[in-house]
Amino acid sequence: MNNNEDYNEYNNENYNEKENKKQKRGIGFLGAIAIALIFMFLGTTLGVYSAYNVIPETNYFSESKLGKEIMKNYDKENKQENPPIKREGMTIPEIVKLVQPAVVTVSVKVRTPGSIFNPQEGYAENIGTGFILNKEGYIATNYHVVGEASEVNVILYTGEEVLAKVINYDAQNDLAIIQIQEEIEVPGVVALGDSDNVNVGETVVAIGNPIAKEFAGTVTSGIVSALDRTVKIEGSEYQYIQTDAAINGGNSGGPLINSVGEVIGINSAKITSDYIEGIGFAIPINDLTSRIDTLSKAALYIGIAGREINEEISNQRDLPVGVLVAEVMDNSPAYMSGISVGDIIVEFDGQKVSSVIDINEIKNSKEKGDEVIVKIFRENKEIDLKLILDEK
């Protein structure tokens, strides 16, 4: 993965989710611009190899404590950790003083495949940003920053580097939560705002780590340029807050902050061109808070990589609509159920499916230990298999 390149497609359950999402109309606000534009996510990679797709072994929330804390927008004890916010608005130095201690550099090691000339695996380093949510060291960032991680470290405002792990993620919405794994006192926590109450033209501040670790804690400012901006990246559409605050590679996962010191967005993408400057995008913070219940729930996995067989492919190849199993992970629920590479999943828990997204939506409504019937198409006949869901 090179600097400022789009991140690669996901594997495991999230494999190819991006190309499976239904296509919508193009982006209206760019339709008249007769130049080539590159939309990109903003994680930065250090190293000479492309990043190999590696979904980390993750442990997930078994309780929703974090969710409850965030939905209350911080309990009384956490609020006392930061100076009181002046509701009439703050100066940029005041905003920085309040929020910057809670902003971290996220340093991620990703495995890189060997080659004919050098078969040994290597590692590359990705750089992104995150912000601390509570005293227990939970940190919000982008999925594309940590989704391929084999190791995650966090560099705090104090300069201390500590080990972290991926707790949960929502690949479709490019959200992730990681947690510091060492016993430390966090230097700060953020307050989350309400992105539904953001207005075009209001002042915003971005804090992050553009390009490299040496630029950690970089502060830029601007205004909210537009709301509900639809941007298509890798065939998938996202609804963003648009800002002219400078956002560059490595800013991914960092906070976009309003004039009262609240995080209203997660910096995620930009447009690059020789002719255009100052078009950056942030995920509305309500996209995170609205998913806290799901993110706080122990996540289940199936253990497959799959590809969509849509109506068009079905007609061309005389195959049923469903999900073609491209890979089965050892000792996974799919492996234990008897699912094999080459099978086509046509139903999951009695519901027809045509994409990995469909399967994940059904799976996310279940609990650990639930048994589901998976109907597969194999050797010109349908077979029902029993699959027991488990945590990863």
Secondary structure, DSSP 8 states (H G I E B T S, - for coil): --TT-----B-GGGBTHHHHS------GGGTT--S--EEEE--EEESSS------------SS-HHHHHHHTTS-HHHHTTS----TT---HHHHHHHHGGGEEEEEEEEEE---SS--S-EEEEEEEEEEE-STT-EEEE-HHHHTT-SEEEEE-TTS-EEEEEEEEEEGGGTEEEEEE-S----S---EE--GGG--TT-EEEEEE--SSGGGTTEEEEEEEEEEEEEEEETTEEEEEEEE-S---TT-TT-EEE-TTSEEEEEEEEEEEBTTB---EEEEETHHHHTTHHHHHS--EE--EEEEEE-HHHHHHHT--SEEEEEEE-TTSHHHHHT--TT-EEEEETTEE-SSHHHHHHHHTTS-TT-EEEEEEEETTEEEEEEEE-EE-
